[in-house]
């Protein structure tokens, strides 16, 4: 069972960003499935690394788009992005150092952050970009 089920409420009405959000959801769901299956830390670590890498790519794409369109809340939005990267990298470091990660804590954190970030922060720029003809 998926941890996060994508639905149209998550759409920011910008195709490229929606596609990237769906990929993030898929990575988180795969990570969740592997943790539930009790897969080794190599598998979980690989997926967590993939999540970090793809998140950095996505945030860079999003911030560039917002910068190019003079989004007034860019600084606040970018700070939320950098805070998430720090937190996920911290989870990754704990895993790599052999410290046990509470799977439930990680999954709750990722689900809460992604869903809340999309529904709150990302929705704020949706109309802004759509008004500029970006969809």
N, C-alpha and C positions, 0 to 999 in steps of 0.2 A: 504494500500500500504506500502510495506516495506521501511524503511529508507535506509537500506543497502542491496543490492542484491549480494549474494556471487557469484563469478565467478572464473574461473581458474586462472585469473591474480593474485588473492590473495594467491594462493597456494605457500607454501615454500617447497613443495616436501618432507615434513616430515609428515607422516600420523598423528601421535599423536598431533602434533602442529596444523596441519590443522583442525583436529576434534575439538580442543579446540577453535581455532579462529572462527569456525562455531558456536559453542555454544555461544561465546561472541556476535557474530552478532545476533544470535537469541534472546538473552537477551535484547540487545539494541533495536531490532525491537519490541519486546513485550513491553518494556518500552515506546517506541515511540507510539505504538498503544494505550496503556492505557492512556497516556497523551492526545492524540488526542480525546479519548472518554470522557475526563474530569473526569476520575476516581479519587477517593479521594486520599489524601496524604498517607493514609495507604498502598494502593496498589502500588503507585509510590515509596514510601519509602521502601517497601518490595523488589521491583524489583531492586531499586538502591543498597540496601544492598546486594542482591544476586549478582549483578554485581561486587561490591567491593570484596566480598568473592571469587567469581570465578576468578576474575582478579588476586587476590593475589595467588590463587592456580596455575593458568596458568603461571604467571611470575616465581614462584618458580620452577615449572617443567622445563620451558624454560631455566632459569639461571643454574639449576643443569646440564642439558644436555650440555649447552655451557661450563660450568666449567669443566665437566668431559672430554671434548674434547679440552680443552685449546684454546677456541676461543679468538683471540687477542683483539677484541673490546668489551669484556664482561663488563668492567667497565663502559664504555659509555652507553652501552645497558641497563645495570642494573639501571643506573641513570635515564634514560628515564622512566623506569618502576616505580621507586619510585616517580618520579615527578607526574606521572599520578595518582597513588594511593592517593597522597596528594590532588590533585585537585578534584578527585571524592569524597573523604571523606569530603572535604569542601562543595561540593554540598549537600551531605547527611546531614551534620551538619546544613546547612541553612534550609533544609526541616524540620528537627526534631525540630528546634528552632521556627518554625512557620513563618520564613521569606519566602516570596514568591520566588519561583525559576522561572526564565523565561524559560519555556519549550523549546522554540526555541534555547536559548543560550546553554542549556544543550545538546540538541540533536545535534546541530551543532558541539559542542565541542567533543562529543563522536564519531560522525561519522568521523570528520576530523582527530582526533587523531588516531583512530583505523586504518582507511584506510591508512593514511600517514605512520603510524608506520609499518604496514605490508608491504606496497609497498616499503618502504625505508629501515628502520633498519632491519626488519626481512628478507627481500630478501637478505641482505648482508650476512647473515649466511647460507642461503639456500645451495649455492654451496659448502661452507666450510663443512657443515655436510654431504652433499651428497657424497663428495669426500672421506669422512671417512666411507662410506658405510651405513649411516643413512638415511633412507627414509620412 
